[in-house]
Amino acid sequence: DVDDNAESVQQLFAEAIAEGEAVMGNENATKDDVLKASLKLMKAIQALDMKAGNKADLGMALELTGMIDLTKYVEAGQKEYLEAKAEAERVMENGDAMQPEVDAAWEKLVDTMMNLRLKADKSALSDLLESVKDLDLNKYTDETVAVYKDALTAAMAVMEDDTLSEDDQTKVDEAVMNLMIA
């Protein structure tokens, strides 16, 4: 039974059996033919220890990647994640991948998935910026307009900062509060 072996071992074993049976069935087989077939069969038997890696966990991790919408995550970490995903897919397709290679691909993929960070929620800031865009500043004193403009500039900088993750949500919330107060 070679079903648990690497694909190349399965193929080698099938070829060795076929060649051995062909030599056995050939009454005109030479001593050299018998020797070659025997050596190939011995190699195949020796290779039976080469078990293919169990890819169940790697397959599940790759399924999870289908649920990840990278547009919702900050750019930092995406390159590493995409590289790990490509490597995991390559290992998944490799019928000769051994367990250490499968385990390494799984670990790297899971680690890079966990390192992805969701973007900060800027919806309140976006709504506030939209509501103040047509504000008539002529009704206010120069001093209060200066405070407002500083808060507006800071809020717009936060809005444009695509590196802010959910870990930076307080920075976004502070920009909202400061602009509302101003």
Disulfide bonds with the S-S distance in Angstrom:
none
